[in-house]
Amino acid sequence: MTSRRDFLKLSGAALAGAFLPAATWEEVTLPDQFGRVLEDATRSYSRPTPHAKALMSLSKDDVIRISNLTLGDPLGLNNPVWYYGADTGYVHSSFVQPVQFRLNQVLEELPPGGLLAEVTIPFTDAFRGPGKEYAFAFRLYYQTTHWVNETRQGPSGEVWYRILDDTQKRSYYARAAHLRILPADETVPISAHIPAAEKALVVELKKQIVSAYEGDHPVYIARVSSGALAGEQRSLTPLGRFSTFYKRPSRHMTSNNLAHSGYDLPGVPWVCYFTNWGIAFHGAYWHNSFGQPVSHGCINLTPGDARWIYRWTLPAVPHDKREVTVERGTRVEVTDT
């Protein structure tokens, strides 16, 4: 196991750069904070403003160290938070997903129905078979969730989990140590004693927030990203009263041509649908612009906030179930305030 002193040596002079190469990830055992760059040509600066000296250009999926955060130029995004790293300088938080490195104990046997797992490193590549010798399938990102139902040993001796894809109706494999099997106590309902009629989610689009109410008392509030204009296509979140009638802890979301505002997003976590045409609360790992409308109509949240809402709303999804549908769940009100 790498000590803190050894790791600092590894991540400093030995790496001779600002980024943490994927080849070294197996040696990271520390709870330090890192960030995954979300877009190509993301720039870092000497001060928390784009008017300062540009230090470097970062690429998508570069992993950087975050040692501090500060307030600076909001870039017109209603978000003044910048991340600082000694190796990189200042990067606006909307272009960085906070991530960590955690390797996990592998379960040698899984129940036939499978279990839910989440990725615990910045990203891991999945393949059509249990090894890098097979065709590439997807890149799976930090805090995405996936249904795994089998353990396999690869040609090189490492252990892989088989992931069941709910959209493609076929499977692929990811390194087992990179996924954490979620225990039952992390998916049990929150405030289950509160009568269903007393619970409500209120989304305020102008403020870009969602509040959870138990009776007249707000018990949780989170920033969101609601629907926005996407080119000539209007993808605004609908106003009105709805209900969280269909829930699942993981969803592979796809739509349209990727070159024309489409998307292909495996492992979208903690999904609570509230319209028949696919609008939902869910976690988002592809942006960090919460507080700004950027979605295709859904209510995007951080994976942590999405998990709380998933556990708090009805219907409750049993730990060993991949989805639950009811006629009516928790009340949802979407307003233009």
C-alpha positions in Angstrom: 0.0 0.0 0.0 1.3 3.4 -0.9 2.0 5.7 2.0 1.0 9.4 2.0 4.7 10.5 1.7 5.3 8.0 -1.1 2.1 9.1 -2.9 3.1 12.7 -2.8 6.5 11.8 -4.3 4.7 9.8 -7.0 2.3 12.6 -7.7 4.9 15.3 -7.8 8.4 14.8 -9.3 7.8 11.3 -10.5 4.7 12.3 -12.6 6.2 15.6 -13.6 2.8 17.1 -14.5 -0.5 18.4 -13.3 -2.5 15.3 -14.1 -2.9 11.8 -12.5 -2.4 9.2 -15.3 -4.8 6.3 -15.2 -1.9 3.9 -15.0 -1.2 5.1 -11.4 -4.8 4.8 -10.1 -4.3 1.4 -8.5 -1.9 3.0 -6.1 -4.2 5.8 -4.9 -5.5 4.9 -1.5 -6.0 8.4 0.0 -9.2 10.3 0.6 -7.8 13.4 -1.2 -10.1 15.4 -3.4 -9.7 15.3 -7.1 -11.6 16.6 -10.1 -12.4 15.2 -13.5 -12.4 17.7 -16.3 -15.7 17.6 -18.2 -14.9 19.4 -21.5 -12.0 19.7 -23.9 -10.2 23.0 -24.1 -11.0 23.8 -20.4 -8.6 26.5 -19.3 -7.0 27.2 -16.0 -6.0 30.6 -14.8 -3.7 32.3 -12.4 -6.7 33.9 -10.6 -10.4 32.9 -10.4 -11.4 34.8 -13.6 -11.0 34.3 -17.3 -9.5 37.8 -17.5 -6.4 36.5 -15.6 -3.4 34.8 -17.2 -4.3 31.5 -18.8 -2.0 28.7 -17.4 -2.9 25.6 -19.4 -5.6 23.9 -21.5 -7.1 20.8 -20.0 -8.8 18.0 -21.9 -11.9 16.0 -21.1 -11.3 13.3 -18.5 -8.0 14.8 -17.2 -7.9 14.2 -13.5 -6.6 17.1 -11.4 -6.0 17.7 -7.7 -8.3 20.1 -5.9 -6.7 21.6 -2.8 -9.1 24.5 -2.2 -12.1 26.4 -3.6 -12.8 30.1 -3.7 -15.4 32.6 -5.1 -14.6 34.5 -8.3 -16.0 35.4 -11.6 -19.4 33.5 -12.1 -18.9 33.5 -15.9 -22.5 34.5 -16.3 -23.6 31.1 -14.9 -24.9 32.1 -11.5 -22.0 30.1 -10.1 -19.0 31.9 -8.6 -17.2 28.8 -7.3 -13.7 28.0 -8.6 -11.5 25.1 -7.8 -7.8 25.6 -7.1 -4.9 23.1 -7.4 -1.3 23.9 -6.9 -0.4 22.1 -10.2 -3.1 23.7 -12.3 -4.2 27.0 -10.9 -7.9 28.0 -10.9 -10.6 26.2 -12.9 -14.2 27.1 -12.8 -16.2 24.5 -11.0 -18.8 24.1 -13.8 -16.1 22.4 -15.9 -15.0 19.9 -13.2 -16.7 16.9 -11.5 -15.5 16.4 -8.0 -14.3 12.8 -7.7 -12.3 10.5 -5.4 -10.4 7.2 -5.7 -11.7 4.3 -3.8 -10.9 0.7 -4.6 -13.3 -1.9 -3.3 -13.5 -5.5 -2.0 -14.7 -7.8 -4.7 -17.6 -10.1 -4.1 -16.9 -13.5 -5.5 -20.5 -14.5 -5.8 -23.5 -12.4 -6.7 -27.2 -13.3 -6.5 -28.8 -14.3 -9.8 -30.9 -11.2 -9.8 -27.8 -9.0 -9.4 -27.0 -6.1 -7.1 -26.6 -2.3 -7.6 -23.0 -1.0 -7.7 -21.5 2.5 -8.2 -18.3 3.5 -9.8 -15.8 4.9 -7.1 -12.9 6.1 -9.2 -13.0 9.0 -11.8 -13.8 6.6 -14.6 -13.4 3.0 -15.7 -13.6 1.5 -19.1 -16.0 -1.3 -19.8 -15.6 -4.0 -22.4 -17.8 -6.6 -24.1 -16.0 -9.3 -22.3 -14.0 -9.6 -19.0 -10.8 -8.0 -20.2 -9.2 -5.3 -22.3 -8.7 -7.8 -25.0 -12.4 -7.5 -25.9 -14.2 -4.7 -27.8 -14.6 -1.4 -25.9 -18.2 -0.8 -24.8 -18.4 2.4 -22.6 -16.5 4.6 -20.3 -18.3 4.5 -16.9 -17.9 7.6 -14.7 -17.7 8.3 -11.0 -20.9 7.8 -9.0 -22.8 6.2 -12.0 -24.8 3.2 -10.9 -25.0 -0.2 -12.6 -26.7 -3.5 -12.1 -24.1 -6.3 -11.8 -25.0 -10.0 -11.7 -21.8 -12.0 -12.2 -18.1 -12.1 -11.3 -15.6 -13.3 -13.9 -11.8 -13.5 -13.9 -10.1 -12.0 -17.0 -7.2 -13.4 -19.0 -4.7 -11.3 -17.0 -6.1 -12.5 -13.6 -8.0 -9.4 -12.6 -11.7 -9.8 -11.6 -14.6 -8.2 -13.6 -18.3 -7.7 -12.9 -20.8 -8.3 -15.6 -23.1 -5.3 -16.0 -26.6 -5.7 -17.3 -27.5 -2.9 -19.7 -31.2 -2.0 -19.4 -31.3 -0.3 -22.9 -29.2 -2.4 -25.1 -30.4 -5.7 -23.6 -26.9 -7.0 -23.6 -24.0 -7.0 -21.1 -20.5 -5.7 -20.7 -17.8 -5.9 -18.1 -16.0 -3.5 -15.8 -13.2 -4.0 -13.3 -14.8 -5.2 -10.1 -12.5 -3.3 -7.8 -13.7 0.0 -9.4 -17.3 -0.6 -8.4 -18.8 -0.7 -4.9 -21.7 -2.9 -4.2 -24.2 -0.8 -2.4 -25.4 -2.2 1.0 -29.1 -2.3 1.7 -28.9 0.5 4.4 -27.9 3.0 1.7 -31.1 2.6 -0.3 -33.7 2.3 2.5 -36.5 4.9 2.4 -36.0 8.2 4.2 -38.9 9.5 6.4 -40.9 6.4 5.7 -43.1 7.3 8.7 -44.4 10.4 7.0 -47.8 9.9 5.3 -47.6 10.0 1.5 -50.0 12.9 1.4 -47.7 15.0 3.5 -44.7 14.8 1.1 -44.2 17.1 -1.8 -41.3 18.2 -4.1 -41.5 21.8 -5.2 -39.3 22.8 -8.2 -38.7 26.6 -8.6 -37.4 27.1 -12.1 -36.3 30.7 -11.8 -34.4 29.9 -8.7 -33.2 26.5 -10.1 -33.9 24.7 -6.8 -36.0 21.8 -5.5 -37.4 21.7 -2.0 -38.7 18.6 -0.2 -41.6 19.3 2.1 -43.1 17.3 4.9 -46.3 19.1 5.5 -45.5 22.8 5.6 -41.9 22.2 6.6 -39.0 22.1 4.1 -36.6 19.3 5.1 -34.2 19.4 2.1 -33.2 21.8 -0.6 -30.9 21.3 -3.5 -29.7 23.2 -6.6 -30.9 21.7 -9.9 -30.4 22.1 -13.6 -33.7 22.1 -15.5 -34.5 22.1 -19.2 -32.9 24.6 -21.6 -33.0 25.5 -25.2 -30.9 23.0 -27.3 -30.3 24.7 -30.6 -33.6 25.0 -32.4 -35.2 22.3 -30.1 -37.1 23.4 -27.1 -36.3 21.2 -24.1 -37.9 23.1 -21.3 -39.1 21.4 -18.1 -43.0 21.3 -18.1 -44.8 23.4 -15.5 -47.6 21.8 -13.4 -48.4 19.1 -10.9 -47.1 15.6 -11.3 -46.2 12.5 -9.3 -43.1 10.3 -9.1 -44.8 7.2 -10.4 -41.8 5.3 -11.8 -38.4 4.9 -10.2 -35.2 3.0 -10.9 -31.7 3.3 -9.3 -29.9 3.2 -12.7 -30.8 4.0 -16.3 -29.0 4.0 -19.6 -30.4 7.2 -21.2 -30.1 7.6 -24.9 -31.7 10.0 -27.4 -31.3 11.0 -31.1 -28.1 11.6 -33.1 -25.1 12.3 -30.8 -24.0 15.0 -33.3 -27.3 16.9 -33.0 -28.0 17.4 -29.2 -28.4 13.7 -28.6 -26.8 11.7 -25.8 -25.8 8.2 -24.7 -25.4 8.1 -21.0 -25.0 4.7 -19.3 -25.5 4.4 -15.6 -27.5 7.6 -14.9 -28.1 7.3 -11.1 -31.2 7.6 -9.0 -34.0 8.2 -11.5 -37.5 9.3 -10.4 -39.8 9.8 -13.4 -42.7 12.1 -13.1 -44.1 12.4 -16.6 -45.2 9.8 -19.1 -42.8 11.2 -21.7 -39.7 10.6 -19.7 -39.1 13.7 -17.6 -37.4 12.7 -14.3 -35.3 13.7 -11.4 -31.9 12.1 -11.7 -28.2 12.5 -10.9 -25.9 14.0 -13.6 -22.2 13.3 -13.9 -21.6 15.0 -17.3 -21.8 18.6 -16.0 -21.4 20.5 -12.8 -23.5 23.5 -13.8 -26.2 23.1 -11.1 -28.2 26.3 -10.7 -28.2 26.8 -14.5 -30.7 25.3 -17.0 -28.8 22.9 -19.2 -30.9 19.7 -19.4 -33.1 18.2 -22.1 -36.1 18.7 -19.8 -35.3 16.6 -16.8 -34.3 17.9 -13.4 -30.6 17.3 -13.0 -29.1 17.0 -9.6 -25.7 16.0 -8.1 -25.7 12.2 -7.6 -25.7 12.8 -3.9 -28.8 15.0 -4.0 -30.5 12.7 -6.5 -30.0 9.7 -4.2 -31.6 11.6 -1.3 -34.7 12.4 -3.4 -34.8 8.8 -4.7 -34.9 7.5 -1.1 -37.3 10.0 0.2 -40.0 9.8 -2.5 -42.5 7.1 -3.2 -42.7 4.5 -4.5 -40.0 2.8 -2.4 -37.8 0.6 -4.5 -36.7 -2.7 -2.7 -32.9 -3.1 -2.6 -33.0 -6.1 -4.9 -35.4 -4.6 -7.5 -34.3 -2.7 -10.7 -37.5 -0.7 -11.0 -40.9 0.0 -9.5 -44.0 1.6 -11.0 -47.2 2.8 -9.2 -50.2 4.8 -10.2 -49.2 7.7 -8.0 -46.2 8.4 -5.9 -44.9 11.6 -4.3 -46.5 14.9 -5.4 -44.3 17.1 -7.6 -45.0 20.8 -8.3 -43.0 22.6 -11.0 -43.4 26.4 -10.9 -42.0 29.3 -12.8 -41.1 31.2 -9.7 
